[in-house]
């Protein structure tokens, strides 16, 4: 049974990289450093879209307020 994980709200590393317009290596590094919300399934990084959207919002708020 094949599923499109994007429809379920779970993104692959490549999908997150495309969504954020950065390289896959950047996402891999951020996930490994726990700087972006992620989890592993069978040793492969996965990301919940709602967590990524919240992370983007938090980054925007932090940047605007100068708090980090």
N, C-alpha and C positions, 0 to 999 in steps of 0.2 A: 504494500500500500504506500503510494507516494503522496506526500503532503507538501503544499506550498507553505513554508513556515511564516511567510509575511502575512498571510491571511489569518494566522493564529496569533499574531502580535509578537512573534519571536523572530528575530533577525539573525542572519549569519554575520560573520566578521566582514565579508565582502559587501553585504548589503548595508551594514552600518558605515563602512568606509565610503561607499557611494552616497549614502544619505548625508553624511557630514562633509563630503567632498574633500577627503583626505586619503592618504595611502592606507592600504591594509596593514602595513608595518606599523603605522602610527596607532591604529586601533589596537593591534596586538600588544604594543608597548604600554598603552594606557590601561588595557585590561589586566595585563600582568602586574602592573604597579598599583592596581586597584584604584585608579583615578577615574574610571568610567564604570558604571554598573554593568556587571557581566557575570555569567556563570558558565561552567563547563558541563557538557553532556558527552560522555565517552571520550573525554580529553579534547573536545572541540569547543571553542568559545561560542556562546550564544548570548543574545541580548534581547531584553523585553523592550519593545518599541516605546511603551509608556514610560519606562525607566529612562530611556535615552532622551525622550522629549522633556522629562522633568530635569534631567542633568543639563540639557541645553538651556533650559529656563534658568536654572541655578547659576550656570556660568554667565549668562547675560546679566542677571541681577548682581552677581559678584563683581563683574567688570564695571557695571554702571555705578555701583556704590563704592568701588575701590576696596572692597573687603575680600580677602582671600585667606 
